[in-house]
Amino acid sequence: MRCPFCGNVDTQVKDSRPAEDHAAIRRRRFCPSCGGRFTTYERVQLRDLVVIKSSGRREEFDRDKLERSIRIALQKRPVEPERVDQMISGIVRRLESLGDTDIPSSKIGEIVMESLARIDTVAYVRFASVYMNFQAVGDFDRFMSELRPNPASK
């Protein structure tokens, strides 16, 4: 593993332990050249996934990009980091188990929204506002009215 500080390719593993509910291995590494310490994660990758954007453009699936968008939606929300890691690993496993390497971005968005709805409603609405490209307050109103139970149906 290349040192992110000096570029040396001869780094040493100092500690390894399971992470993300045993879905990954966390390794603490040391660079003998510059003395830098850093952490890497090793995960099983079943398939090389390709995301098909709505424009038709193809892009390699990026777990880090998925994680960033989910963490932005969950920013300042009372959700344990371990639960977020488990959710992200679950989403990736679900995508890999779809049976196809080409996955529409809309399918990824649906799975993320479904997962967020189960753990935090505010994060779900935050993510939906970007995913569904809300342009005005009326867009929020329509979306929120779909979330609220209809009092007339009781």
C-alpha positions in Angstrom: 0.0 0.0 0.0 1.4 3.4 -1.0 2.0 5.9 1.7 -0.4 8.9 1.2 2.2 11.3 2.7 5.5 10.4 0.9 4.5 7.9 -1.8 6.6 5.1 -0.5 5.2 1.7 -1.6 6.8 -0.3 1.3 4.5 0.3 4.2 3.9 -2.0 7.1 0.7 -3.2 8.8 0.8 -2.5 12.5 -2.7 -3.6 13.5 -5.6 -5.4 11.8 -9.1 -5.8 13.1 -12.6 -6.4 11.8 -14.7 -3.4 11.0 -18.3 -2.6 9.9 -19.8 -5.6 11.6 -17.1 -8.0 10.1 -17.8 -6.8 6.5 -14.4 -5.2 6.3 -10.9 -5.3 7.8 -9.4 -2.1 9.3 -5.6 -1.9 9.0 -3.4 0.6 10.8 -0.3 1.1 8.7 3.1 2.7 9.2 5.5 4.1 6.7 9.2 3.5 7.7 10.3 6.1 5.2 8.5 9.2 6.6 7.0 7.8 9.8 3.5 8.5 8.7 0.6 6.5 10.1 -2.7 5.9 8.2 -5.7 3.6 8.1 -6.9 1.5 5.2 -10.0 -0.7 4.9 -10.2 -3.9 3.0 -13.6 -5.1 1.7 -14.9 -8.0 -0.4 -16.0 -6.8 -3.8 -18.2 -9.4 -5.6 -18.6 -7.4 -8.9 -17.3 -4.3 -10.6 -20.4 -2.3 -10.7 -21.2 0.4 -13.3 -23.7 3.2 -12.7 -25.9 4.2 -15.7 -26.7 7.9 -15.2 -30.0 9.3 -16.4 -28.1 11.0 -19.2 -27.0 7.5 -20.4 -23.4 8.2 -19.3 -21.6 5.2 -17.6 -19.5 5.6 -14.5 -17.7 3.2 -12.3 -19.5 2.7 -8.9 -17.8 4.6 -6.1 -18.6 3.4 -2.6 -17.0 6.6 -1.2 -19.3 8.8 -3.2 -22.3 6.8 -1.9 -21.0 7.2 1.6 -20.5 10.9 1.3 -24.0 11.6 0.1 -25.5 9.5 2.9 -23.3 11.1 5.5 -24.4 14.6 4.2 -28.0 13.6 4.6 -27.4 12.3 8.1 -25.3 15.3 9.2 -26.1 16.4 12.8 -28.6 13.6 13.1 -28.6 11.2 16.1 -27.6 8.1 14.2 -24.7 6.0 15.4 -21.7 5.9 12.9 -21.7 2.1 13.2 -25.3 1.9 12.0 -24.4 4.2 9.1 -21.5 1.9 8.1 -23.8 -1.2 8.3 -26.4 0.6 6.2 -23.8 1.5 3.5 -22.5 -2.1 3.5 -26.0 -3.4 3.2 -26.8 -1.1 0.2 -23.6 -2.2 -1.5 -24.3 -5.9 -0.9 -27.8 -5.4 -2.2 -26.5 -3.7 -5.4 -24.0 -6.5 -5.9 -26.7 -9.2 -5.5 -29.0 -7.6 -8.1 -27.3 -9.9 -10.6 -26.3 -7.2 -13.1 -23.2 -5.2 -13.2 -24.9 -2.2 -14.9 -27.2 -0.4 -12.4 -29.3 2.6 -13.1 -28.6 5.5 -10.8 -32.4 5.7 -10.2 -32.2 2.2 -8.7 -29.4 3.2 -6.3 -31.4 6.3 -5.3 -34.4 4.2 -4.5 -32.4 1.8 -2.4 -30.7 4.6 -0.5 -34.1 6.4 0.1 -35.6 3.1 1.3 -32.7 2.6 3.8 -32.7 6.2 5.0 -36.5 6.1 5.6 -36.0 3.2 8.0 -33.4 4.9 10.2 -34.1 8.7 10.0 -37.0 10.6 8.5 -35.2 13.9 8.4 -32.2 12.4 6.5 -34.7 10.7 4.2 -36.3 14.0 3.3 -32.9 15.7 2.9 -31.7 13.0 0.5 -35.0 13.0 -1.4 -34.8 16.8 -1.9 -31.6 16.3 -3.8 -32.4 13.0 -5.5 -35.8 14.2 -6.6 -34.4 17.6 -7.6 -36.9 19.8 -5.6 -37.0 23.2 -7.2 -39.6 25.0 -5.0 -41.4 24.9 -1.7 -44.4 23.2 -3.4 -42.2 20.2 -4.2 -41.5 19.8 -0.5 -45.2 20.2 0.3 -46.2 17.5 -2.1 -43.5 15.1 -0.9 -44.3 15.7 2.8 -48.1 15.3 2.2 -47.3 11.8 0.8 -45.4 11.0 4.0 -48.1 12.1 6.4 -51.0 9.7 7.1 -54.3 10.8 5.6 -56.7 11.7 8.5 -59.7 11.1 6.3 -58.8 7.5 5.9 -59.3 6.7 9.6 
